[in-house]
């Protein structure tokens, strides 16, 4: 949705971007994040799309989903376990 970018929050895609760009590029991005709210998303999205931030974030989310589902192995099969499994899957695959 980009609300994190509009609010200037450092979520995983921005953290990954910070890790993978040079200092001068990050300086430019930081300036955009401190700039006018309405300018942030349209200026940051092309930079994010050129990076691996989306794929990296998806990979991390999938890893956490797998860990969460594996942790449910101690529960007996049933509606509660299925609901928790579905919640983990939804959290990673949701689309707005």
C-alpha positions in Angstrom: 0.0 0.0 0.0 2.9 2.3 0.6 1.5 3.8 3.8 4.8 2.9 5.6 6.6 5.0 3.0 4.2 7.9 3.4 4.7 7.8 7.1 8.4 7.5 6.9 8.5 4.1 8.7 11.5 1.9 8.2 9.8 -1.4 7.3 11.7 -4.4 5.8 11.6 -3.2 2.2 13.2 0.1 3.1 15.7 -1.6 5.4 16.7 -3.9 2.6 17.0 -1.0 0.2 19.3 0.8 2.7 21.5 -2.3 2.9 21.9 -2.6 -0.8 22.4 0.9 -2.1 25.5 3.1 -1.8 25.7 5.9 0.6 25.0 8.6 -1.9 21.9 6.8 -3.1 20.7 6.2 0.5 21.2 9.9 1.1 18.9 10.7 -1.8 16.3 8.2 -0.5 16.5 9.6 3.1 15.9 13.0 1.7 12.8 11.8 -0.1 11.5 10.1 3.1 12.0 13.4 5.0 10.3 15.4 2.2 6.7 16.2 1.5 4.4 13.2 2.3 2.7 13.3 -1.1 6.0 13.1 -2.9 7.4 10.1 -1.0 5.5 7.2 -2.6 5.8 8.2 -6.2 9.5 8.9 -5.9 10.5 5.9 -3.8 8.5 3.2 -5.6 10.6 3.2 -8.8 13.7 2.8 -6.7 12.2 -0.1 -4.7 11.0 -1.7 -8.0 14.6 -1.6 -9.3 15.9 -3.3 -6.2 15.5 -6.8 -4.8 13.6 -5.4 -1.8 10.3 -7.0 -2.7 11.7 -10.4 -3.4 13.8 -10.3 -0.3 10.8 -9.2 1.8 8.7 -12.1 0.4 11.5 -14.5 1.1 11.7 -13.4 4.7 7.9 -13.6 5.1 7.9 -17.1 3.7 10.6 -18.2 6.1 8.6 -16.8 9.1 5.5 -18.5 7.8 7.2 -21.8 7.6 8.6 -21.4 11.1 5.1 -20.6 12.4 3.5 -23.6 10.7 6.3 -25.9 11.9 5.8 -24.6 15.5 2.2 -25.9 15.2 3.3 -29.5 14.8 2.9 -30.0 18.6 -0.9 -29.3 18.3 -3.4 -32.0 17.5 -5.1 -31.8 14.2 -8.3 -29.8 14.4 -10.1 -26.6 13.7 -7.7 -24.5 15.9 -4.6 -25.8 14.2 -6.1 -25.3 10.8 -7.1 -21.7 11.6 -3.6 -20.8 12.8 -2.1 -22.4 9.7 -4.5 -20.4 7.5 -3.7 -17.2 9.3 0.0 -17.8 8.7 -0.6 -18.4 5.0 -3.0 -15.4 4.7 -0.4 -13.1 6.4 2.1 -13.8 3.6 -0.2 -14.1 0.6 -2.7 -11.3 1.3 -3.3 -8.7 -1.4 -4.9 -5.3 -1.1 
